[in-house]
C-alpha cells in the first residue's frame, strides 16, 4: 500500500464528551484529504466501533480513543506496514505525556515496566523496531485494521468491553494474517488522574481478560499470574505461622524495590520509589478483576441505547471543523 491508502479514523465517545483527538487532528493534519473521521457517540464502545466501521469508506480503519493524540507520521507508517498484503493490523504504543502529574507518571511507568506488565508493557513504551507481534503488544486506542479483514471477520465481539480487541486479534491471526507493532507510531494519552480511577482501570482489565478467556476458551498462563499471586497471598495469610511461605513474598517485594530503584536511576525522579506500592496494588487488583470475570461468566451484549455516527470530516476535505459538542475541554 502506498500513502494513497485512505483511512477511516473511528473514535467512540460518550454522549456530549469532549474529543481531544479530533481537535489534535485538526491542528496537525488540516490539509490531508486522505482520511475521514467518524465519531461514534453512545455507551457501548464495541458496538459503537462496529457501527462506525460499517459506515466507513477507507481502506484502513484506524481506531483511536477520544483522548488519543497521534503523531503526524502515523498514517504514512501504517501504510508502509501494510504494504505487505499479509499484514492486516498495525499498531503502536500509547505513551504517557511528559506533562502528566507525578501520580500519572507513576501509573505510566508501572504499566510500561517489565515488572509491572511483562510483555504487555510494550503497549505503553516505544521499544525496539517494527516487528511481527501478538495481541499482547497492541492496544485499541492506537490500532489500524484493514477494513476488508475487519468486515470479513465480523468486527469486534460486542459482548466484550474491555478486551474486545484482544479477542478480535486472536481471530485475525487464526485466519492467517500478520500483526505488526511499530514503536515509532505512538499516540499520547494521559493516565488516570486518581488512585481510585487507576484501581478501577486495573480491575476492569482483569475482568475483561477473564471474560475473554471464557469466550475464546484459550488460556494464557502469564495472564493468570496476578490471580495466582492473589491466591498465594490468601494462603500465606491463612498459614502465616509457616515462615517459609513468606519467602516468595520477600522475593517479590525485593524485585518490586529493585524495579523502583531502576526507575529512579532512569528518570532521576525520587517519587519513582513509590512504585514499590503501585506494583503490588496493580497486580492484586488485576488478579481480583480476573477472578471476578471468571465468576460472573460470559458477558451479554452491552445495551447499545442510542448510538449516533457522525462523519465530521469527509474524504477530499482539506480542512475540517468539529460540530458543536456539549462537553468541555478538561
Secondary structure, 3 states (H helix, E strand, C coil): CCCCCCEEEEEEECCCCCCHHHHHHHHHCCCCCCEEEEEEECCCHHHHHHHHHHHCCCCEEEEECCCCEECCCHHHHHHHHCCCCCEEEEECCEECCCCCCHHHHHHHHHHHCHHHHHHHHHHHCCCCCCEECCHHHCCCCEEEEEHHHHHHCCCCCCCCCCCHHHHHHHHHHHCCCEEEECCCCCEECCCCCCHHHHHHHHHHHHHHHHHHHHHHCCCCCHHHHHHHHHHHHHHHHHCCCCHHHHHHHHHHHHHHHHHHHHHHHHHCCHHHHHHHHHHHHHHHHHHHHHHHHHHHCCCCCCCCCCCEEEEEECCCCCCCCCCCCCCCCC
